[in-house]
Amino acid sequence: MATISQDELDGIYTFAVELGKQAGKMLMDAAQVRIDGGNASTEQKEHVQKENAVDLVTETDENVEAFIKRAIADKYPSHKFVGEESYSKGASRDYLIDESPTWCVDPLDGTVNYIHLFPMFCVSIAFIHNNKPLIGVINAPFLKQFFSSCAGRGAYLNETQRLPLIHNPIPPMPKNAPSGCVFSCEWGKDRRDIPDGNLHRKIESFVNMAAELGGRSGRGGMVHGVRSLGSATLDLAYVAMGSFDIWWEGGCWEWDVAAGIAILHEAGGLITTANPPKDEATAPIEDVRLGSRLYLAIRPAGPAGEETGRQGQERTVREVWRRVRNLDYSRPGA
């Protein structure tokens, strides 16, 4: 597959940024109608269930995705498009990303937040080539936070503030990580109350990470805090900011994470698999495969003494792996 020059990538980035701004305005305009009350149309008031009561989708999702898809088709007709709403209506359950130039879009991440007008919702747009997210745009319009990155150009908040927010110097990972870290996690959509199911494994992992050091048979992590935004995309953006130290999650689809991975990588973060390997102390720590549905992200980190930033990140990965359970999130039909 041919490479894309930096000039071409810069042009795609400029287009993606403008697209993210317009799509974010659509989300906020629809939210404002609901805020204003009586004049809301049916499509802006109603929502329907998609898989269960936790996964709600509004007409706004479809409207925003259709707008983005049309704009990309007009500008880059040869590029592939993967969107949450179009995927949910299709039959394919294959891995969705290949070497082709591909746009991966979530028109509304944090749908439950959006329904309840909790500000943590956003539009997420990623451009991927040769299986790698190269451009990420995340617009959280209620928060007035706009994250963006382009490979080779850095990652930014509101186009001017370089990420991570503290970067002169970038702080190292805490010496006793995960102690001293802010740990981000989500309950997810799999709420089946079955013994040893994903919900129970997550709860055990959350408690392990939060419990006092030495507790839980030595698995207590004593994290500084536990946060759940209700948006995987924003979780990753906050890891790139350095506001979250660790994000651990299973069950995400490509559009949930592609833009966030692009931004996190460009900020200097690490993202690998959520599931601990059998030899967690020595197994190689590899970049996660987009589409694996299992993710562990560590914020950008600076050196401390003889330990490099990457070594600090990897040390933290192994300490997280030691405390969490394996999750079972396969692709449907796999």
Salt bridges, closest charged atoms under 4 A:
ASP10 OD2 - ARG153 NH2 2.61
ASP29 OD2 - LYS25 NZ 2.78
GLU62 OE2 - LYS89 NZ 2.90
GLU84 OE2 - LYS50 NZ 3.04
GLU85 OE2 - LYS50 NZ 3.55
GLU85 OE1 - LYS89 NZ 3.81
ASP98 OD2 - LYS80 NZ 3.15
GLU159 OE2 - LYS21 NZ 2.84
ASP190 OD1 - ARG192 NE 2.85
ASP193 OD1 - HIS200 NE2 2.57
ASP196 OD2 - ARG201 NH2 3.24
ASP196 OD1 - ARG325 NH2 2.69
GLU204 OE2 - ARG219 NH1 3.60
GLU204 OE1 - ARG325 NH1 2.83
ASP245 OD1 - ARG299 NE 2.59
GLU249 OE1 - LYS202 NZ 2.57
GLU254 OE2 - ARG331 NH1 3.26
GLU307 OE2 - ARG315 NE 2.83
GLU314 OE2 - ARG310 NE 2.82
GLU319 OE1 - ARG322 NH2 3.37
GLU319 OE1 - ARG323 NH1 2.72
